[in-house]
Amino acid sequence: MDALASVRGTARVVLSIRVLPVRVGWFWLRAHHRARNSEDRFSLASAARPIELAQLLTLARGRAAVVELGTGTAWTAIALALQARDGKVITYDPCVRSEREAYLDLAGRSARARIELRDEPDTRGPRAGDPPVELLFIDSSHDRESVVRAFRTWRNALAPAAFVVFHDYDHPEYSGVREGVLELELSGTQSGSLFVWRAPP
Ligand SMILES: C[S@@+](CC[C@H](N)C(=O)[O-])C[C@H]1O[C@@H](n2cnc3c(N)ncnc32)[C@H](O)[C@@H]1O
């Protein structure tokens, strides 16, 4: 990559993170820089984009019990934990990626302490003693059956008026997300690439 392209790339990232709270934006900038330098294409392609993250963080505000299905390299879990100073983020993924620890190191000690990594499939469901989930972010397997199964596994663990947020709802390569939402007959709202359903109060 020539110097001009690199400067343009950095400028694009800096512009994109202006929608994020400062602490989250600062983390995202450093994570992105690290991913580019280490050629971590998985993180660059799979982590929720700043605009999606901003929408998710708005929904998560004031919600202490957050669960993410599909940790990946933990960028979104870290962003949620940076915001939820009194809360906790539990995140599920059976595939532990070697790059994950380096990003968790960027989170800082207190945000890191608010993240519980469960290296298990989302279908394992909640554990005894877990609090009712106030925000569930579904970003694991994107095929219809998995989306339906993940929602049904977690449905009874939701707090009243909890938000359930499906990622990649409008992604052309992941039509399973939209099909799953249709099969579940959920009536909610689309916000960019997110589909948001709210549990009854
Ligand atoms: C799109 S990535 C997640 C990105 C992450 N949410 C973020 O924004 O940084 C999807 C992840 O889901 C994981 N995954 C696939 N099937 C899963 C399952 N059944 N339960 C939990 N995670 C799963 C994959 O290993 C992959 O890491």
The ligand as an SDF file (V2000), in Angstrom:
LIG
                    3D

 27 29  0  0  0  0  0  0  0  0999 V2000
  -19.2210  -12.0930   12.7140 C   0  0  0  0  0  0  0  0  0  0  0  0
  -18.2070  -12.9020   13.8690 S   0  0  0  0  0  0  0  0  0  0  0  0
  -18.5360  -12.0480   15.3720 C   0  0  0  0  0  0  0  0  0  0  0  0
  -18.0030  -10.6570   15.4230 C   0  0  0  0  0  0  0  0  0  0  0  0
  -18.1990   -9.9600   16.7510 C   0  0  0  0  0  0  0  0  0  0  0  0
  -19.5630  -10.0220   17.1880 N   0  0  0  0  0  0  0  0  0  0  0  0
  -17.7720   -8.5070   16.6530 C   0  0  0  0  0  0  0  0  0  0  0  0
  -18.5930   -7.6430   16.3350 O   0  0  0  0  0  0  0  0  0  0  0  0
  -16.5630   -8.2420   16.8590 O   0  0  0  0  0  0  0  0  0  0  0  0
  -19.1050  -14.3950   14.1180 C   0  0  0  0  0  0  0  0  0  0  0  0
  -18.5320  -15.2990   15.1790 C   0  0  0  0  0  0  0  0  0  0  0  0
  -19.5410  -16.2520   15.5530 O   0  0  0  0  0  0  0  0  0  0  0  0
  -18.9010  -17.4220   15.9270 C   0  0  0  0  0  0  0  0  0  0  0  0
  -19.8760  -18.5200   15.9410 N   0  0  0  0  0  0  0  0  0  0  0  0
  -20.2670  -19.3290   14.9260 C   0  0  0  0  0  0  0  0  0  0  0  0
  -21.1810  -20.2170   15.3610 N   0  0  0  0  0  0  0  0  0  0  0  0
  -21.3740  -19.9490   16.6790 C   0  0  0  0  0  0  0  0  0  0  0  0
  -22.1940  -20.5100   17.7040 C   0  0  0  0  0  0  0  0  0  0  0  0
  -23.0230  -21.5190   17.4420 N   0  0  0  0  0  0  0  0  0  0  0  0
  -22.1480  -19.9810   18.9370 N   0  0  0  0  0  0  0  0  0  0  0  0
  -21.3330  -18.9190   19.2050 C   0  0  0  0  0  0  0  0  0  0  0  0
  -20.5320  -18.3690   18.2920 N   0  0  0  0  0  0  0  0  0  0  0  0
  -20.5360  -18.8670   17.0530 C   0  0  0  0  0  0  0  0  0  0  0  0
  -17.7700  -17.5680   14.9110 C   0  0  0  0  0  0  0  0  0  0  0  0
  -16.7580  -18.4180   15.4330 O   0  0  0  0  0  0  0  0  0  0  0  0
  -17.3250  -16.1230   14.7330 C   0  0  0  0  0  0  0  0  0  0  0  0
  -16.2270  -15.8360   15.5600 O   0  0  0  0  0  0  0  0  0  0  0  0
  1  2  1  0
  2  3  1  0
  2 10  1  0
  3  4  1  0
  4  5  1  0
  5  6  1  0
  5  7  1  0
  7  8  2  0
  7  9  1  0
 10 11  1  0
 11 12  1  0
 11 26  1  0
 12 13  1  0
 13 14  1  0
 13 24  1  0
 14 15  1  0
 14 23  1  0
 15 16  2  0
 16 17  1  0
 17 18  1  0
 17 23  2  0
 18 19  1  0
 18 20  2  0
 20 21  1  0
 21 22  2  0
 22 23  1  0
 24 25  1  0
 24 26  1  0
 26 27  1  0
M  CHG  2   2   1   9  -1
M  END
$$$$
